[in-house]
Amino acid sequence: MEDIKYMKIALKLAARGMGFTEPNPMVGAVVVKDGHILGAGYHQRFGADHAERAALKNVTEPGATLYVTLEPCSHFGKTPPCVDFLLEKKVQRVVTAMQDPNPLVNGKGIRKLEENGIQVDVGLFSEMARKLNRHYIKYMTCQTPYDTLKAGVSLDGKLTDKFRNSQWVTDEKMRGFSHSLRGEFSAVMVGVQTAIEDDPQLNIRELAWGDKKLFRIVLDTHNRLDTRLQIFKGDQEQFPLVIFSSKETENKTPKVKQHFFVTPGVGGGVDLHEVLANLYQLGIASVIVEGGGGLFNSFLEEKLYDEIILTAAGTLIGGQDSVQLFSRGTSVSTPIELKEREITVLESGYIIRGYR
């Protein structure tokens, strides 16, 4: 029961790093001896102290138990190996929720601790830890970002009305929630039509996210973005703009520092696999895709999505000419299925979050 209690605290601490640690994981740690918490901490942002160091830095008593949500690292990165620090602090036991999938760790930290006489128990609340770090796990094991599709729709699944107006399908409260979701990810992505027609800033304006960095990605096959659009303005350090165009387009003049010309897609557009491979190389561990309909279709058809979030208004729009969420569709025998659906009911509609 004590292990459960302290690991729950560690998991709650880990979640505080959401949106700031990528491409590193979110990690929380608690140091306990004789039923007393001697220290606690979490990985606050990429490049900062790891959770184990934050929790143990003021601990002087030997023989404590460390509860940590991810296997301590055993390699030099932006910080020295956490395993060496645990040995220095004379930790007696380590309880960790899961093994680190990073090939540079992947059990090496656990082995080194055990070789030095430290008891290690692995697996407590492993599913919770895996869900918390699903972006990191996908990034590490598949060498590609975790991809979430997010859309504001009517109750009958319309992205626009019959006049192709997309503003405002959902109300202000739901749009506020939808906007705040960007903070959970490394990058936000839209298609060129959305960038032109909506002229969004694609940044984060909520003060709670502070100076969080967010990459803004636009897929512009024919390199036709007007540099007077909002996405070319503002803080390019905090919100760097990344553009992908086809290498077969006539206009090959880069419009930003990170303008990639990639292989065309089979059905038009650009090759999403190559796009995602480039994003991985940029250290982007997760992407939230916000539109438009054609981009959603491509991610769904190529099965490149990991998660879908719908903010659904409690209204019907209808119309044959309105844009559907998944206009090209599939069959009854092969539907898009969402596992572990989380549904929140609001006064003006619903928030549906499901996982592939």
C-alpha positions as CSV (number, residue, x, y, z in Angstrom):
1,M,0.0,0.0,0.0
2,E,2.9,2.4,0.7
3,D,4.3,1.7,-2.7
4,I,1.0,2.6,-4.3
5,K,0.7,5.8,-2.3
6,Y,4.1,7.2,-3.3
7,M,4.0,6.1,-6.9
8,K,0.7,8.0,-7.3
9,I,2.4,11.1,-6.0
10,A,5.3,10.6,-8.4
11,L,2.8,10.2,-11.4
12,K,1.0,13.4,-10.4
13,L,4.4,15.2,-10.2
14,A,5.4,13.9,-13.6
15,A,2.3,15.3,-15.3
16,R,3.4,18.8,-14.2
17,G,6.0,18.7,-17.0
18,M,3.3,18.2,-19.7
19,G,4.2,20.1,-22.9
20,F,7.6,21.3,-21.7
21,T,9.9,18.2,-21.6
22,E,9.6,16.9,-25.2
23,P,11.4,15.2,-26.8
24,N,12.3,14.0,-23.3
25,P,9.7,12.2,-21.1
26,M,7.7,13.5,-18.2
27,V,9.1,12.0,-15.0
28,G,8.2,12.4,-11.4
29,A,10.2,11.1,-8.3
30,V,9.6,10.8,-4.6
31,V,12.2,9.9,-2.0
32,V,10.9,8.1,1.1
33,K,12.5,6.7,4.3
34,D,10.6,5.2,7.3
35,G,7.3,6.6,6.0
36,H,8.5,10.1,5.6
37,I,9.0,12.0,2.3
38,L,12.6,13.4,2.2
39,G,12.4,14.9,-1.2
40,A,10.2,15.1,-4.4
41,G,10.6,16.6,-7.8
42,Y,9.9,16.3,-11.5
43,H,11.5,17.0,-14.9
44,Q,10.3,20.5,-15.5
45,R,11.5,21.1,-19.0
46,F,13.8,19.9,-21.7
47,G,17.4,20.4,-20.6
48,A,16.6,20.9,-16.9
49,D,17.5,18.5,-14.1
50,H,15.9,15.1,-14.3
51,A,13.3,14.2,-11.7
52,E,15.7,12.0,-9.7
53,R,18.2,14.8,-9.3
54,A,15.4,17.3,-8.4
55,A,14.1,14.9,-5.7
56,L,17.4,13.8,-4.2
57,K,19.5,17.0,-4.3
58,N,18.8,18.0,-0.7
59,V,18.6,14.4,0.7
60,T,21.5,13.5,2.9
61,E,20.2,10.3,4.7
62,P,21.3,7.0,3.1
63,G,19.0,4.0,2.8
64,A,16.0,5.7,1.2
65,T,13.6,4.3,-1.3
66,L,13.2,6.2,-4.6
67,Y,9.8,6.1,-6.4
68,V,10.2,7.2,-10.0
69,T,7.9,6.9,-13.0
70,L,10.6,5.9,-15.5
71,E,13.8,3.9,-15.3
72,P,16.7,6.2,-14.2
73,C,19.1,6.9,-17.1
74,S,22.5,5.5,-17.3
75,H,24.1,7.6,-20.1
76,F,25.4,11.1,-20.5
77,G,23.0,13.5,-22.2
78,K,22.2,17.1,-21.4
79,T,22.8,15.9,-17.7
80,P,25.0,13.2,-16.2
81,P,23.6,9.7,-15.6
82,C,21.0,9.6,-12.9
83,V,22.0,6.1,-11.8
84,D,25.4,7.4,-10.7
85,F,23.7,10.1,-8.6
86,L,21.5,7.4,-6.9
87,L,24.6,5.5,-6.0
88,E,26.3,8.6,-4.7
89,K,23.2,9.3,-2.5
90,K,23.2,5.6,-1.3
91,V,19.6,4.9,-2.2
92,Q,18.7,1.4,-1.0
93,R,15.6,0.6,-3.2
94,V,14.2,1.9,-6.4
95,V,10.5,1.4,-7.4
96,T,10.0,2.4,-11.1
97,A,6.7,2.3,-13.1
98,M,8.4,1.3,-16.4
99,Q,11.5,0.6,-18.3
100,D,12.8,3.4,-20.5
101,P,12.4,2.6,-24.2
102,N,15.2,4.9,-25.1
103,P,17.9,2.5,-26.7
104,L,20.6,4.3,-24.7
105,V,18.8,3.2,-21.5
106,N,16.4,0.3,-22.1
107,G,17.2,-1.7,-19.0
108,K,20.8,-0.6,-18.6
109,G,19.9,1.7,-15.7
110,I,18.1,-1.1,-13.9
111,R,21.0,-3.5,-14.4
112,K,23.6,-1.1,-13.1
113,L,21.5,-0.4,-9.9
114,E,21.1,-4.1,-9.3
115,E,24.8,-4.8,-9.9
116,N,25.5,-2.3,-7.1
117,G,23.2,-4.0,-4.6
118,I,20.2,-1.8,-5.0
119,Q,16.8,-3.5,-5.0
120,V,14.7,-2.6,-8.1
121,D,11.0,-3.2,-8.6
122,V,9.6,-2.5,-12.0
123,G,6.0,-2.3,-13.2
124,L,3.9,-0.5,-10.6
125,F,1.2,1.6,-12.5
126,S,3.0,0.8,-15.7
127,E,-0.1,1.4,-17.8
128,M,-0.6,4.8,-16.3
129,A,3.0,5.7,-16.9
130,R,2.9,4.5,-20.5
131,K,-0.2,6.5,-21.2
132,L,1.3,9.6,-19.6
133,N,4.4,9.3,-21.8
134,R,2.7,8.0,-25.0
135,H,4.3,10.8,-27.1
136,Y,7.8,9.9,-25.9
137,I,7.3,6.1,-26.3
138,K,6.1,6.5,-29.9
139,Y,8.9,8.9,-30.7
140,M,11.6,6.5,-29.2
141,T,10.3,3.2,-30.5
142,C,9.0,4.2,-34.0
143,Q,11.3,7.2,-34.7
144,T,8.4,9.3,-35.7
145,P,6.2,11.8,-33.8
146,Y,2.9,10.9,-32.0
147,D,0.1,12.3,-34.2
148,T,-3.2,13.6,-32.8
149,L,-6.1,14.8,-35.1
150,K,-8.2,17.5,-33.5
151,A,-11.3,19.0,-35.0
152,G,-14.2,21.2,-34.0
153,V,-17.3,19.7,-35.6
154,S,-21.1,19.9,-35.4
155,L,-23.1,17.0,-34.0
156,D,-23.5,15.6,-37.5
157,G,-19.7,15.7,-38.1
158,K,-19.5,18.8,-40.2
159,L,-16.3,20.9,-40.2
160,T,-18.0,23.8,-42.2
161,D,-21.5,24.9,-43.3
162,K,-22.7,24.6,-46.9
163,F,-21.0,27.9,-47.7
164,R,-17.6,26.4,-46.5
165,N,-17.5,28.7,-43.5
166,S,-15.6,27.0,-40.6
167,Q,-15.9,29.9,-38.1
168,W,-17.6,29.2,-35.8
169,V,-18.8,25.6,-35.6
170,T,-18.2,25.4,-31.8
171,D,-18.8,28.2,-29.2
172,E,-16.2,30.3,-27.5
173,K,-15.8,28.1,-24.5
174,M,-15.1,25.0,-26.5
175,R,-12.7,26.9,-28.8
176,G,-10.8,28.0,-25.7
177,F,-10.4,24.4,-24.6
178,S,-9.4,23.4,-28.1
179,H,-6.8,26.1,-28.3
180,S,-5.3,25.2,-24.9
181,L,-4.7,21.7,-26.1
182,R,-1.8,22.9,-28.3
183,G,0.3,23.3,-25.2
184,E,0.4,19.5,-24.7
185,F,2.3,19.0,-28.0
186,S,5.6,19.9,-29.7
187,A,3.9,21.2,-32.8
188,V,0.7,22.1,-34.5
189,M,0.0,21.3,-38.2
190,V,-2.4,22.6,-40.8
191,G,-2.9,22.4,-44.5
192,V,-2.3,25.3,-46.8
193,Q,-6.0,26.0,-47.4
194,T,-6.6,26.4,-43.7
195,A,-3.6,28.7,-43.4
196,I,-4.9,30.9,-46.2
197,E,-8.6,30.9,-45.5
198,D,-8.5,31.2,-41.7
199,D,-5.2,33.1,-41.5
200,P,-4.5,31.8,-38.0
201,Q,-1.5,32.7,-35.9
202,L,-1.2,29.0,-34.7
203,N,0.5,30.0,-31.5
204,I,-0.4,29.7,-27.8
205,R,-1.9,32.8,-26.2
206,E,-2.8,31.4,-22.8
207,L,-0.5,32.9,-20.1
208,A,-0.5,29.6,-18.2
209,W,1.8,28.1,-20.9
210,G,4.3,30.8,-20.4
211,D,7.3,30.7,-22.8
212,K,6.5,27.2,-24.0
213,K,7.9,26.5,-27.5
214,L,5.6,25.3,-30.2
215,F,6.5,24.5,-33.8
216,R,4.0,25.6,-36.4
217,I,3.8,23.4,-39.5
218,V,2.1,24.1,-42.8
219,L,1.9,21.7,-45.7
220,D,2.0,23.9,-48.8
221,T,2.4,21.6,-51.8
222,H,2.8,24.3,-54.4
223,N,4.6,26.9,-52.2
224,R,1.9,29.4,-52.6
225,L,1.7,30.9,-49.1
226,D,1.6,34.7,-48.9
227,T,4.3,36.0,-46.6
228,R,1.8,38.6,-45.3
229,L,-0.2,35.9,-43.5
230,Q,-0.3,35.9,-39.7
231,I,2.0,32.8,-39.5
232,F,4.9,34.7,-40.8
233,K,4.6,37.3,-38.1
234,G,5.2,37.2,-34.3
235,D,7.9,35.4,-32.3
236,Q,9.7,33.0,-34.6
237,E,11.9,31.8,-31.8
238,Q,9.1,30.6,-29.5
239,F,6.8,29.7,-32.4
240,P,9.1,28.6,-35.3
241,L,7.4,28.1,-38.7
242,V,8.2,25.0,-40.7
243,I,6.9,24.6,-44.3
244,F,6.7,21.5,-46.4
245,S,6.3,21.8,-50.2
246,S,6.7,19.3,-53.1
247,K,10.1,19.0,-54.7
248,E,8.2,19.0,-58.0
249,T,6.7,22.5,-57.5
250,E,7.9,25.2,-59.9
251,N,8.5,27.7,-57.1
252,K,11.4,26.4,-55.0
253,T,12.2,29.6,-53.2
254,P,12.3,28.9,-49.4
255,K,10.1,31.3,-47.4
256,V,11.4,30.4,-43.9
257,K,14.7,28.9,-42.6
258,Q,13.1,25.5,-42.2
259,H,11.4,25.0,-45.6
260,F,11.6,21.4,-46.8
261,F,10.9,20.3,-50.4
262,V,9.8,16.6,-50.2
263,T,8.5,13.8,-52.3
264,P,4.9,14.3,-53.6
265,G,2.2,12.1,-52.1
266,V,0.7,9.3,-54.1
267,G,-2.7,11.0,-54.2
268,G,-1.4,14.5,-54.3
269,G,0.0,16.8,-51.7
270,V,3.2,15.8,-50.0
271,D,4.4,12.4,-48.7
272,L,3.3,12.4,-45.0
273,H,5.8,9.7,-44.1
274,E,8.7,11.9,-45.3
275,V,7.2,14.9,-43.5
276,L,7.0,13.0,-40.2
277,A,10.6,11.7,-40.7
278,N,11.8,15.3,-41.1
279,L,9.9,16.3,-38.0
280,Y,11.5,13.5,-36.0
281,Q,14.9,14.8,-37.0
282,L,13.9,18.2,-35.7
283,G,13.3,16.7,-32.3
284,I,9.5,17.1,-32.6
285,A,8.0,14.3,-30.5
286,S,4.3,15.1,-31.0
287,V,2.0,16.9,-33.5
288,I,-1.6,18.1,-33.2
289,V,-3.2,18.2,-36.6
290,E,-5.9,20.9,-36.8
291,G,-7.1,20.8,-40.4
292,G,-8.4,21.0,-42.9
293,G,-10.6,18.1,-44.1
294,G,-8.2,16.9,-46.8
295,L,-5.3,16.6,-44.3
296,F,-7.6,14.7,-41.9
297,N,-8.5,12.3,-44.7
298,S,-4.9,11.7,-45.5
299,F,-3.9,10.9,-41.9
300,L,-6.9,8.6,-41.5
301,E,-6.4,6.8,-44.8
302,E,-2.7,6.2,-44.3
303,K,-3.3,5.2,-40.6
304,L,-0.8,7.8,-39.4
305,Y,-2.9,9.0,-36.4
306,D,-2.5,7.8,-32.8
307,E,-5.3,9.8,-31.2
308,I,-8.4,11.8,-32.2
309,I,-9.9,14.7,-30.3
310,L,-13.3,16.1,-31.3
311,T,-14.9,19.1,-29.8
312,A,-18.5,18.5,-30.9
313,A,-21.1,21.3,-30.7
314,G,-24.6,20.3,-29.8
315,T,-25.9,21.5,-33.2
316,L,-26.8,20.1,-36.6
317,I,-25.5,21.9,-39.7
318,G,-26.2,19.4,-42.6
319,G,-25.7,20.3,-46.3
320,Q,-24.3,18.2,-49.1
321,D,-21.7,20.9,-49.8
322,S,-20.4,21.2,-46.2
323,V,-17.1,19.7,-45.4
324,Q,-17.2,16.3,-43.6
325,L,-14.7,15.2,-41.0
326,F,-13.9,12.1,-43.1
327,S,-15.4,12.9,-46.5
328,R,-13.8,10.0,-48.5
329,G,-15.0,7.6,-45.8
330,T,-14.6,3.9,-45.3
331,S,-16.8,0.8,-45.1
332,V,-18.9,-0.6,-42.3
333,S,-16.5,-3.6,-42.0
334,T,-13.4,-1.3,-41.6
335,P,-14.5,1.7,-39.6
336,I,-12.2,4.1,-37.7
337,E,-12.3,2.7,-34.2
338,L,-11.3,4.7,-31.1
339,K,-10.3,2.8,-28.0
340,E,-10.4,4.1,-24.4
341,R,-12.8,6.9,-25.3
342,E,-13.0,9.8,-22.9
343,I,-16.2,11.9,-23.2
344,T,-16.7,15.1,-21.4
345,V,-20.2,16.7,-21.5
346,L,-20.4,20.5,-21.6
347,E,-23.4,22.8,-21.8
348,S,-22.8,23.5,-25.4
349,G,-21.6,20.1,-26.6
350,Y,-19.1,17.3,-26.1
351,I,-15.3,16.7,-26.0
352,I,-14.5,13.2,-27.3
353,R,-10.9,11.9,-26.9
354,G,-10.1,8.5,-28.2
355,Y,-7.0,6.4,-29.0
356,R,-6.2,4.2,-31.9
